Amino acid sequence: MTEKKYVADSLKTILDCEMVQCIINRSCGLADAIDEALSWWDFDLLSRRPNPAYDEYGIFRGTDLDLACFMYALAGRGAVINIPFYKTHTQTRVREDQKLKSKDNRHGELLDVNANKAFFKFNIRIMDQNVIGEDKVGDFRTFSLTDHTGAWYDGWKTIQFEPTLKENRFITENQLWSGNRIVFKNFIHPNRWTSFFGRHYVISKILIERLEDEAKFLNAEVKRLLDAGIKFPGGDGPKSYDYTSYGETVSKKFPAFEAKIYIPSVQTTGEYEATPLTQEGLLRAYHLRKEYNKIIGKLRFMTRASEYAHNQNPERFPAWLKNVQWESGFREPGKRTDWDRLKLFQPAVGQHSVSILKRSFEKTDRVSAD
């Protein structure tokens, strides 16, 4: 006898949630939804209780506090970090009006964290003070923490930072120091796989898709206004630069993984509001798109961390999902990509189920020949 499928009400009622109703309505503003979603992932690092670096027998184990959460917290306060040694993961592109003072001790404010959409490649972005321009010191640079598979990237060894008094007390009281260092066992904690099936993950993925769609719309609106003769005021708007590339690259295939939340298109409503043909409208669309891209980066970093942990434990399900299974070969209407599908619930008779979709595949990328 087949046992009855069980899905927690917190997932089965997703579409009834006021926040989700706003996200899938294109005419609804996203400010409140963004604040709510970011609050889910902006945990208080100092409230954590990680295991100490040494066990009760004095044997070194390394802390089980994962580096992904630690770096997310440091980025949240704009910590200044230093990377003593870094070997580029991809080809180096340098603006012709800039020069790199030194390849060593790349340091500056930690601005944000992000992750690749297809690969389990997690990065940080800093205001690198080693970059010297014609009229300023410092510019954005991205550094890989993991390789394409989510494993530690061996192009760096140490990240240095100056802890605040509260952080120092947290590290000391939880016995995380190993000498004057913290040694992390995991970039992403293995137990994080459960969050892949959680309400916060599901809603965050729906929000990311809406943000990407609206950012694409805003980009088209900026182009439409520029074509209509609306101009940016001096010093604002996109700028173009000449670049020189250094270092040889090779093309390699890497394992890739994607996941998304499928909601039948009939559930989405509304249309985006057209941007007024004014300079104010142009600036709003341009800056809102930039802000959305930053938020996408934050949410993607945390949701991809959950996806990585699930991918390491693909057969496990949490207590709020029972007698469920992944079904292969699902295609969204009108599309050709095959997905594995985990059905959550059917919103209406004759409609496909709201589902978690995932797929594993190979994808080619170019990396440094070194």
Summary of the structure (lengths in Angstrom):
residues: 370
radius of gyration: 22.6
end to end distance: 57.3
largest distance: 74.3
contacts: 1027
relative contact order: 0.19
helix: 32%
strand: 28%
